[in-house]
Amino acid sequence: MESKKDTIDAYPLILVDGKVAPRLSPLPFHIENSLESNCLNCHQSEKNFTLNNKKYIPKKMPHEYRENCISCHVIEM
C-alpha cells in the first residue's frame, strides 16, 4: 500500500515563474468545477466563503491570468 508521502511524490512537479504551482485543496467545487471562471471568481477577488461551518479565505492569484488553470494546479490527494 502506498503511503501519503509516496502519493504526494507521484504528483507532477510543475514550475511557474520558477516556483512550484500550489495544489488545489480537495474541496467539492475544486473537484466538480473545471471552468476557469469559477477559479477566478474566488482567487482574483479573494472572496471569503463558508462550507460546512468552516470559513475559508482563498489565496489571491499571485500571477497574471493564464488559460487552463488545471494544467499547472492539480487536486491535492
SEMARKE-610097 format. One line per field, with one value per atom (N, C-alpha, C): y, z, x; atom name; residue in three letters. Coordinates in pm, 1 decimal, padded with zeros to 6 digits. Example, Ala and Ser with C-alpha at 12.3 -4.5 7.8 and 13.67 -1.06 7.14 Angstrom:
Y [-00569.0,-00450.0,-00330.0,-00225.0,-00106.0,00003.0]
Z [00780.0,00780.0,00780.0,00708.0,00714.0,00787.0]
X [01319.0,01230.0,01320.0,01285.0,01367.0,01290.0]
atom [N,CA,C,N,CA,C]
res [Ala,Ala,Ala,Ser,Ser,Ser]
***
This chain:
Y [-00118.2,00000.0,00124.6,00222.5,00345.5,00434.9,00496.3,00592.8,00726.9,00817.5,00950.2,01021.3,01003.3,01066.9,01015.3,00883.9,00827.4,00887.2,00903.5,00961.0,01105.4,01182.2,01321.9,01329.9,01242.3,01243.1,01206.8,01140.7,01099.6,01213.4,01323.1,01437.4,01493.6,01552.9,01620.0,01743.9,01770.1,01889.5,01996.0,02095.4,02198.6,02330.0,02384.9,02511.6,02623.6,02731.2,02850.5,02966.7,03040.3,03151.1,03106.6,02985.6,02933.8,02882.8,02877.9,02831.6,02712.3,02624.2,02509.7,02561.2,02527.0,02568.7,02500.2,02575.6,02512.1,02417.2,02314.3,02217.2,02269.8,02225.9,02265.0,02177.0,02238.4,02159.8,02077.7,01961.7,01873.4,01915.5,02041.5,02091.4,02052.7,02032.5,01985.0,02067.4,02199.8,02280.6,02274.4,02243.6,02222.7,02093.5,01994.6,01864.7,01868.2,01932.3,01929.4,02033.7,02145.9,02254.7,02262.8,02267.0,02280.4,02406.4,02494.1,02617.5,02721.0,02784.0,02883.2,03001.5,03034.8,03146.6,03118.9,02991.9,02956.4,02978.5,02947.8,02971.3,03121.0,03198.3,03341.8,03409.3,03356.4,03414.3,03426.0,03327.1,03329.4,03381.9,03341.1,03366.0,03499.4,03569.8,03705.5,03805.9,03776.3,03872.6,03836.4,03721.7,03672.4,03669.5,03614.5,03606.6,03503.3,03546.3,03456.3,03377.0,03255.5,03173.8,03075.8,03017.8,02918.9,02790.0,02679.5,02547.8,02454.9,02393.3,02304.2,02371.3,02494.6,02574.7,02607.5,02594.8,02631.8,02747.2,02852.9,02970.1,02950.0,02985.8,02975.4,03113.1,03140.9,03264.0,03221.4,03221.4,03176.3,03269.5,03211.8,03291.0,03365.3,03489.0,03569.1,03513.1,03507.0,03456.0,03550.9,03503.2,03591.8,03613.6,03575.0,03592.6,03641.1,03685.2,03727.9,03606.6,03631.5,03524.0,03443.6,03313.1,03221.8,03121.1,03084.2,02986.5,02849.6,02769.6,02630.8,02615.8,02663.1,02659.6,02520.7,02418.2,02283.1,02220.3,02293.3,02241.3,02257.1,02349.1,02368.3,02327.7,02354.1,02328.3,02197.8,02101.3,01970.5,01954.3,01865.1,01840.4,01769.0,01817.1,01755.8,01629.4,01520.0,01394.2,01383.6]
Z [00000.0,00000.0,00000.0,-00084.9,-00094.2,00025.8,00073.1,00182.2,00123.0,00209.9,00163.1,00099.7,00157.0,00101.0,-00040.1,-00063.1,-00196.0,-00294.7,-00250.0,-00336.2,-00370.2,-00270.2,-00293.5,-00389.2,-00371.0,-00458.7,-00602.2,-00623.5,-00757.2,-00835.9,-00769.1,-00838.9,-00939.0,-01045.4,-01138.0,-01071.1,-01094.2,-01041.8,-01149.6,-01125.4,-01225.3,-01174.7,-01247.6,-01210.1,-01293.4,-01224.3,-01290.5,-01237.5,-01325.4,-01284.7,-01179.8,-01192.5,-01101.1,-00968.6,-00952.8,-00828.4,-00857.0,-00757.5,-00771.6,-00761.4,-00858.0,-00856.4,-00739.8,-00656.3,-00542.6,-00588.2,-00508.9,-00537.8,-00486.3,-00547.5,-00505.7,-00390.6,-00289.2,-00177.8,-00229.2,-00171.5,-00222.9,-00179.7,-00200.8,-00172.1,-00287.9,-00260.7,-00366.0,-00494.4,-00482.8,-00605.9,-00683.2,-00620.3,-00695.3,-00775.5,-00720.1,-00786.7,-00895.0,-00865.7,-00955.3,-01066.0,-01043.3,-01140.9,-01208.9,-01339.8,-01411.1,-01497.3,-01478.0,-01554.8,-01491.9,-01574.5,-01523.7,-01459.9,-01508.7,-01449.3,-01302.8,-01268.0,-01128.2,-01043.6,-01097.6,-01024.9,-00999.6,-01104.4,-01095.0,-01001.1,-00990.9,-00900.0,-00759.2,-00712.4,-00575.8,-00569.5,-00662.6,-00648.3,-00703.0,-00780.2,-00819.2,-00716.5,-00655.8,-00564.2,-00417.1,-00388.6,-00250.5,-00178.5,-00247.8,-00195.6,-00082.4,00039.5,00154.1,00143.4,00195.1,00194.0,00311.1,00339.7,00446.7,00386.2,00426.7,00380.2,00501.3,00529.4,00645.5,00774.2,00792.6,00912.6,00930.1,00825.9,00831.6,00734.0,00781.8,00699.0,00617.0,00491.4,00400.6,00343.7,00331.0,00266.8,00155.3,00031.7,-00078.3,-00098.3,-00140.0,-00166.6,-00298.0,-00298.7,-00421.2,-00521.2,-00644.7,-00751.4,-00768.5,-00746.6,-00748.0,-00886.6,-00989.7,-01125.2,-01215.7,-01335.0,-01431.1,-01476.0,-01528.6,-01575.0,-01683.9,-01670.7,-01774.2,-01801.7,-01923.9,-01958.8,-01901.5,-01878.6,-01837.5,-01700.3,-01596.2,-01458.5,-01418.6,-01456.2,-01409.8,-01484.4,-01580.3,-01642.7,-01547.5,-01451.8,-01351.3,-01212.0,-01179.6,-01045.1,-01045.9,-00968.2,-00960.0,-00823.2,-00812.3,-00686.6,-00589.0,-00466.4,-00360.0,-00314.1,-00299.3,-00254.3,-00105.2]
X [00084.2,00000.0,00088.7,00052.6,00130.5,00107.0,00214.0,00199.5,00157.4,00111.4,00072.0,00191.1,00310.8,00430.6,00457.8,00440.6,00460.7,00361.7,00236.2,00133.6,00167.8,00211.2,00247.8,00366.3,00465.1,00581.8,00546.5,00433.4,00393.0,00327.8,00294.0,00234.3,00333.0,00281.0,00373.1,00430.9,00556.2,00621.3,00611.1,00527.7,00503.6,00559.3,00653.7,00714.7,00654.3,00617.3,00565.0,00645.9,00709.2,00795.9,00897.3,00948.5,01048.8,00995.0,00861.9,00800.8,00710.3,00696.5,00606.3,00462.6,00381.0,00240.3,00169.4,00095.7,00027.8,-00081.6,-00102.1,-00207.8,-00340.3,-00447.3,-00581.7,-00627.5,-00685.5,-00739.3,-00857.7,-00883.3,-00988.4,-01129.6,-01162.5,-01297.0,-01388.8,-01517.1,-01608.6,-01605.3,-01600.1,-01604.0,-01473.0,-01361.6,-01237.9,-01246.6,-01314.3,-01326.9,-01434.4,-01547.4,-01663.6,-01658.0,-01592.0,-01590.2,-01455.8,-01459.0,-01332.7,-01330.5,-01429.7,-01432.7,-01340.4,-01260.3,-01166.7,-01238.0,-01356.2,-01429.7,-01461.4,-01483.7,-01507.7,-01382.4,-01267.6,-01142.2,-01125.3,-01148.1,-01125.6,-01223.9,-01346.6,-01445.8,-01391.6,-01320.3,-01266.3,-01123.7,-01040.5,-00897.7,-00850.0,-00932.1,-00895.2,-00944.9,-01058.1,-01119.1,-01101.2,-01040.4,-01024.9,-01160.1,-01259.4,-01395.7,-01402.3,-01433.3,-01446.5,-01575.9,-01574.3,-01695.5,-01691.6,-01807.2,-01819.7,-01872.1,-01813.6,-01856.1,-01854.9,-01968.8,-01981.6,-01934.8,-01978.8,-01948.9,-01800.5,-01722.1,-01580.7,-01558.0,-01490.7,-01465.4,-01338.1,-01345.3,-01230.4,-01198.8,-01071.4,-01025.7,-00930.4,-00976.8,-00890.8,-00771.1,-00661.1,-00541.7,-00557.8,-00512.8,-00518.3,-00417.8,-00459.4,-00375.3,-00255.6,-00132.4,-00015.7,00045.0,-00026.8,00026.2,-00086.1,-00048.3,-00149.5,-00230.6,-00347.8,-00434.9,-00365.1,-00373.0,-00323.6,-00433.3,-00450.4,-00553.6,-00520.7,-00624.8,-00612.6,-00545.9,-00614.4,-00562.9,-00513.9,-00591.4,-00558.2,-00440.1,-00382.7,-00261.4,-00142.7,-00153.5,-00047.5,-00092.2,-00219.0,-00270.9,-00349.2,-00302.9,-00368.9,-00433.0,-00530.0,-00600.9,-00508.2,-00503.4,-00425.7,-00498.1,-00426.6,-00487.6,-00486.2]
atom [N,CA,C,N,CA,C,N,CA,C,N,CA,C,N,CA,C,N,CA,C,N,CA,C,N,CA,C,N,CA,C,N,CA,C,N,CA,C,N,CA,C,N,CA,C,N,CA,C,N,CA,C,N,CA,C,N,CA,C,N,CA,C,N,CA,C,N,CA,C,N,CA,C,N,CA,C,N,CA,C,N,CA,C,N,CA,C,N,CA,C,N,CA,C,N,CA,C,N,CA,C,N,CA,C,N,CA,C,N,CA,C,N,CA,C,N,CA,C,N,CA,C,N,CA,C,N,CA,C,N,CA,C,N,CA,C,N,CA,C,N,CA,C,N,CA,C,N,CA,C,N,CA,C,N,CA,C,N,CA,C,N,CA,C,N,CA,C,N,CA,C,N,CA,C,N,CA,C,N,CA,C,N,CA,C,N,CA,C,N,CA,C,N,CA,C,N,CA,C,N,CA,C,N,CA,C,N,CA,C,N,CA,C,N,CA,C,N,CA,C,N,CA,C,N,CA,C,N,CA,C,N,CA,C,N,CA,C,N,CA,C,N,CA,C,N,CA,C,N,CA,C,N,CA,C,N,CA,C,N,CA,C,N,CA,C,N,CA,C]
res [Met,Met,Met,Glu,Glu,Glu,Ser,Ser,Ser,Lys,Lys,Lys,Lys,Lys,Lys,Asp,Asp,Asp,Thr,Thr,Thr,Ile,Ile,Ile,Asp,Asp,Asp,Ala,Ala,Ala,Tyr,Tyr,Tyr,Pro,Pro,Pro,Leu,Leu,Leu,Ile,Ile,Ile,Leu,Leu,Leu,Val,Val,Val,Asp,Asp,Asp,Gly,Gly,Gly,Lys,Lys,Lys,Val,Val,Val,Ala,Ala,Ala,Pro,Pro,Pro,Arg,Arg,Arg,Leu,Leu,Leu,Ser,Ser,Ser,Pro,Pro,Pro,Leu,Leu,Leu,Pro,Pro,Pro,Phe,Phe,Phe,His,His,His,Ile,Ile,Ile,Glu,Glu,Glu,Asn,Asn,Asn,Ser,Ser,Ser,Leu,Leu,Leu,Glu,Glu,Glu,Ser,Ser,Ser,Asn,Asn,Asn,Cys,Cys,Cys,Leu,Leu,Leu,Asn,Asn,Asn,Cys,Cys,Cys,His,His,His,Gln,Gln,Gln,Ser,Ser,Ser,Glu,Glu,Glu,Lys,Lys,Lys,Asn,Asn,Asn,Phe,Phe,Phe,Thr,Thr,Thr,Leu,Leu,Leu,Asn,Asn,Asn,Asn,Asn,Asn,Lys,Lys,Lys,Lys,Lys,Lys,Tyr,Tyr,Tyr,Ile,Ile,Ile,Pro,Pro,Pro,Lys,Lys,Lys,Lys,Lys,Lys,Met,Met,Met,Pro,Pro,Pro,His,His,His,Glu,Glu,Glu,Tyr,Tyr,Tyr,Arg,Arg,Arg,Glu,Glu,Glu,Asn,Asn,Asn,Cys,Cys,Cys,Ile,Ile,Ile,Ser,Ser,Ser,Cys,Cys,Cys,His,His,His,Val,Val,Val,Ile,Ile,Ile,Glu,Glu,Glu,Met,Met,Met]
***
